[in-house]
Amino acid sequence: MDKKNFQFYYGLVITVVGFGVFYRIPQVIQRIEPIDFFSKKILVVKFCLYVLGAMLVIAGSMRIYKNFK
């Protein structure tokens, strides 16, 4: 596998993982809310998880785009 194909598939995997993070956030939040420490900071936790997912999707999309550029 040459470097160009590797970069494309790596970008694809990163993008899919980012969408997976978005898919899992509601289930994870339900398990985190009962914990006393996180119950007061649930908005910060949600924000961080959504930013993580967005960064993964953007990074993967950039790799895929640069591969075809």
C-alpha positions in Angstrom: 0.0 0.0 0.0 1.5 3.3 -1.0 1.4 6.5 1.0 -1.4 8.1 -0.9 -3.8 5.1 -0.3 -2.7 5.0 3.4 -3.5 8.7 3.9 -6.9 8.2 2.3 -7.9 5.3 4.4 -6.5 6.9 7.6 -8.6 10.0 6.9 -11.6 7.7 6.3 -11.1 5.9 9.6 -10.7 9.2 11.5 -13.9 10.6 10.0 -15.9 7.4 10.8 -14.5 7.5 14.4 -15.7 11.2 14.7 -19.2 10.2 13.6 -19.0 7.4 16.1 -18.3 9.8 18.8 -21.3 11.8 17.9 -23.4 8.6 17.9 -22.2 7.6 21.3 -22.5 10.9 23.2 -26.1 10.5 24.3 -25.4 7.0 25.8 -22.2 8.2 27.5 -23.9 11.3 29.0 -26.6 9.1 30.5 -24.0 7.0 32.3 -22.0 10.1 33.4 -24.9 12.2 34.8 -25.4 10.1 38.0 -21.8 10.7 39.1 -21.9 13.6 41.5 -18.7 15.3 40.3 -19.9 15.4 36.7 -23.5 16.1 37.3 -22.7 19.8 38.1 -20.4 20.1 35.0 -22.5 18.1 32.5 -22.5 21.0 30.0 -18.7 21.2 30.0 -18.5 17.4 29.4 -21.0 17.6 26.5 -19.2 20.5 25.0 -15.8 18.7 25.2 -17.2 15.5 23.6 -18.9 17.4 20.8 -15.7 19.4 20.1 -13.7 16.1 20.1 -16.1 14.6 17.6 -16.0 17.7 15.4 -12.3 17.8 15.4 -12.1 14.2 14.4 -14.5 14.7 11.5 -12.7 17.8 10.3 -9.3 16.3 10.5 -10.4 13.1 8.7 -12.2 15.2 6.0 -9.1 17.3 5.5 -6.9 14.2 5.0 -9.4 12.9 2.4 -9.6 16.2 0.7 -5.8 16.7 0.5 -5.5 13.2 -0.9 -7.6 14.1 -4.0 -6.2 17.6 -4.3 
